[in-house]
Amino acid sequence: MKRFEPIPSNIDALNRVQDSLQDSLSPLADLEILNGRLISGPIGTSGALIAHRLGRPYKGVLVVKTSLPDGTDYTGRVREITTLGSNPDDSVYIKMASTAGTPDVSLWVF
C-alpha cells in the first residue's frame, strides 16, 4: 500500500482533511499483510514453485481459494513446504503443496 502524500495547499479545510487522512492511513501502510499480491495456479502433491514477484523475500502466505480444475470444491489441504528440490530463493519463489490431487489455488503472498 502506498503512503498518502498530502498536496500542498493554502486552503485550511483541505489541509485539515489531508492531515486527518494521513494520520488514519499511515499505520495501514506499515502493515506487511497489505503489501502483497494475489497469485493463482495449480499445486500438486509433490509441490510447486510459484514466483510471487514481490521483489523481496515474502513474510507469509494465505490460501484465499481452492477448487479442482473442473470448478468443484477441493476438500484437501494446501500448505507451505520448506524444501523442494534445490531449496530455491524465497525472494523469488514460494513453495506450496497439496495433500491430494492438483487443485487450482489462489494465494495472497505478502
C-alpha positions as CSV (number, residue, x, y, z in Angstrom):
1,M,0.0,0.0,0.0
2,K,1.4,3.4,-1.0
3,R,1.7,6.1,1.7
4,F,-0.7,9.0,1.5
5,E,1.1,12.2,0.4
6,P,-0.7,15.4,1.0
7,I,-0.9,18.0,-1.7
8,P,0.4,21.4,-0.6
9,S,-2.4,23.8,-0.3
10,N,-3.3,27.3,1.1
11,I,-6.9,26.1,1.9
12,D,-7.2,25.3,5.6
13,A,-10.1,22.9,5.3
14,L,-8.3,20.9,2.7
15,N,-5.1,20.8,4.8
16,R,-7.2,19.5,7.8
17,V,-8.8,16.7,5.7
18,Q,-5.4,15.7,4.3
19,D,-3.8,15.7,7.8
20,S,-6.7,13.5,9.1
21,L,-6.3,11.1,6.1
22,Q,-2.5,11.0,6.6
23,D,-3.0,10.2,10.3
24,S,-5.5,7.5,9.6
25,L,-3.8,5.8,6.6
26,S,-0.2,5.9,7.7
27,P,-0.5,3.0,10.1
28,L,-2.0,0.9,7.3
29,A,1.0,1.4,5.0
30,D,3.1,-0.3,7.7
31,L,1.1,-3.5,7.8
32,E,3.1,-6.1,5.9
33,I,0.0,-8.1,5.1
34,L,-1.4,-5.3,2.9
35,N,1.9,-5.1,0.9
36,G,1.3,-8.3,-1.1
37,R,-0.1,-9.8,-4.3
38,L,-2.7,-12.3,-5.3
39,I,-1.3,-15.2,-7.3
40,S,-3.1,-18.2,-8.7
41,G,-2.1,-21.6,-10.2
42,P,-2.2,-25.3,-9.9
43,I,-0.5,-27.0,-7.0
44,G,0.2,-30.8,-6.8
45,T,1.1,-33.2,-4.1
46,S,4.8,-33.2,-5.0
47,G,4.9,-29.4,-4.6
48,A,5.1,-26.3,-6.8
49,L,7.4,-23.4,-7.0
50,I,5.4,-20.3,-7.5
51,A,7.0,-17.0,-8.5
52,H,5.5,-14.4,-6.2
53,R,7.0,-11.3,-7.9
54,L,7.2,-9.2,-4.6
55,G,10.8,-8.1,-5.3
56,R,11.7,-9.2,-1.8
57,P,11.5,-12.3,0.5
58,Y,7.9,-13.0,1.4
59,K,6.7,-12.8,5.0
60,G,3.7,-15.1,4.8
61,V,1.0,-16.6,2.6
62,L,-2.7,-17.0,3.0
63,V,-4.8,-19.5,1.0
64,V,-7.7,-17.5,-0.4
65,K,-9.4,-20.0,-2.7
66,T,-9.1,-23.6,-3.7
67,S,-11.0,-25.6,-6.4
68,L,-10.5,-28.6,-8.7
69,P,-9.8,-27.9,-12.4
70,D,-13.5,-28.7,-13.2
71,G,-14.6,-26.0,-10.7
72,T,-15.8,-28.3,-7.9
73,D,-14.8,-27.8,-4.3
74,Y,-11.4,-29.1,-3.2
75,T,-11.6,-30.8,0.2
76,G,-7.9,-31.4,0.7
77,R,-5.4,-29.0,2.3
78,V,-2.8,-26.7,0.7
79,R,0.3,-25.9,2.7
80,E,3.6,-24.2,2.5
81,I,6.6,-26.6,2.4
82,T,10.1,-25.8,3.5
83,T,12.0,-27.9,1.0
84,L,11.6,-28.5,-2.7
85,G,14.4,-29.6,-4.9
86,S,17.4,-27.3,-4.6
87,N,15.7,-25.1,-2.0
88,P,15.1,-22.0,-4.2
89,D,15.4,-18.4,-3.2
90,D,12.4,-17.1,-1.2
91,S,12.9,-13.6,-2.6
92,V,11.6,-15.1,-5.8
93,Y,9.6,-18.2,-5.1
94,I,7.1,-19.6,-2.6
95,K,6.9,-23.4,-2.2
96,M,3.5,-25.0,-1.8
97,A,2.0,-28.5,-1.9
98,S,-1.5,-30.1,-1.7
99,T,-2.5,-33.1,0.3
100,A,-4.3,-34.7,-2.7
101,G,-4.9,-34.1,-6.3
102,T,-3.9,-30.9,-8.2
103,P,-6.2,-28.0,-7.1
104,D,-6.3,-24.6,-8.6
105,V,-5.3,-22.3,-5.8
106,S,-5.4,-18.5,-5.2
107,L,-2.8,-17.3,-2.7
108,W,-2.2,-13.9,-1.0
109,V,1.5,-13.6,-0.6
110,F,3.0,-10.8,1.5
